[in-house]
């Protein structure tokens, strides 16, 4: 077996120079996405020098192998000392080139990749290409001239929008904006680039580098920057890099190119040093890491899923059906009653029509998706489905009956999944004669929007079935995270802790709006009670009623939230819940009726309210979550901290700039968290505050959790 050094020696250099006629070709080949690491940076400079020195080359062409043009700087190098040449140095060399340089773009030209292309004299893109500067999503700003060159090509206002959103544009739009000079279809990037070179050589002129252009900047209204700053202060008050992006683009307008570029560098380095950058990059890798399930080999056989059944046409079932239809997978949607089925189909149609009205789907696409959802009242129509997702009422009795029927009806090898959010997947699987084919696929509401999918592995779920569900998650654009069976699985079990503490804090004297203010101040998009209103108070109330009726000894006695549900205050959908809502508005407004219900509840329980500090709310809500997460790891319900981070990032709006629940906990200090948990265990008691052994151990040894 070769040593690592030998392997390194035989690996071809990621950038090669060759010549095709009068064109010097600089070919980048660094799988999987041609990220611009040190080897690519130095290779680009060397190849450029070879091309400039090559008397036979009158023009140079940068082209990439594999599925994409360069997808940006190599994120794995961030936070480590950067070896020269830096990317700004590479693009400066391109800018100074004495021969015309062309970039031929396919796949995605993102971040530093697009910045390389922007420093070329000409850009040609394949029709399917996408171009963007997504640095903001990593807590950064484009740091290799992107904030200076993009406004020079497409104007400051449009550039600001593109850089602040981080979203790429398609090739056709890029052409209309002036970001690329030509779009080609049905050819390879090399051919498209060579054709562009021919045109350029026939013309015989060396085009002006983008850095020397200023025509699109003249007349930029300075009010643009004031307005953007005000908008950001309102919409993204927590984020660091968007504000620096406005500063950098403003510098493009107000300063000469070299000074603007120096200002961009300064601002880029400030973003690089910010803890938000580390958090967002952790979140980026977390999303990809969770796809690799420990103990499940990457080459595990999977089953084909060409047709899916969904049982239950309620809000959840309808949303799940849309997820598959959106990915081009035909769906049979079953409900037990005609009325429910018609209502479900009408809701899906309304949803697609609203999306079409917003311009995010064409009317034809909306119709195509509707046509791929086949409503039925008969289980026989599920017989040839490769996967059936049950999304019926949250009752063990109901679900077991459905699974018995599915077992009788579905073809051998069909995967049977339950969307239960709380019930025991093994008990549901035991209702069938094929527990190896049963698992949980726990979607989050609204299912067609939320990216998280908890893939719940039962005691007898086979590797093939788990691998198929994980692959399918990716196919339908979800972040699938494998978890084990327990009440509430990972996400809701942790949420339950935050919910219980939020309720206890209100009982003791806080108001729902104080609790929510602390949570939104931390960075959650919604506080606990606003989220309860969004999800619907009746959902939790029904689950609690079910547990009470079943005589569950751990079921809580009815509380003020149950009182609200009984009064028909079911949340946003009834314009009244923990808050009240003006018609057509989602803004929560505190309601004296709710304060009175809370007061009555306190009196009934003999509680004299006390002032509760914001700090206590923060600690009790967040540290209880960390303690529970550590117990989940101890029990093996989640395999790694990164799984819990991804679940909270994609299912519950945990602020991505904090990296994830456990990434944040490590930064907050496990010693401090463990000490506080122990204090609450002494002062408040209860199993929820029993400190996790793993948490105590990490705190004692100073190790981050999970390492
Ligand atoms: C930047 O450019 C800063 C500059 O302005 C200034 C510098 C001075 N680096 O997502 P996938 C890996 S900031 C390293 O599953 P897809 C990824 O982890 C950068 N690795 O594929 C995964 O690895 P693994 C700005 C990267 O087809 C594998 O590639 N650029 C990078 O679904 C496949 O990725 C960005 O933010 C990278 N830059 O999507 C672009 N990118 O197989 C970030 C990917 O081990 N990347 N990997 O799990 C993306 O958005 C998507 O990966 C992309 C492909 C759309 C390219």
Boltz pocket constraint, residues with backbone or C-beta under 6 A from the ligand:
constraints:
  - pocket:
      binder: B
      contacts: [[A, 32], [A, 33], [A, 35], [A, 36], [A, 71], [A, 72], [A, 73], [A, 74], [A, 75], [A, 76], [A, 87], [A, 88], [A, 108], [A, 110], [A, 111], [A, 112], [A, 113], [A, 115], [A, 134], [A, 135], [A, 138], [A, 140], [A, 141], [A, 142], [A, 143], [A, 144], [A, 146], [A, 285], [A, 288], [A, 289]]
      max_distance: 6.0
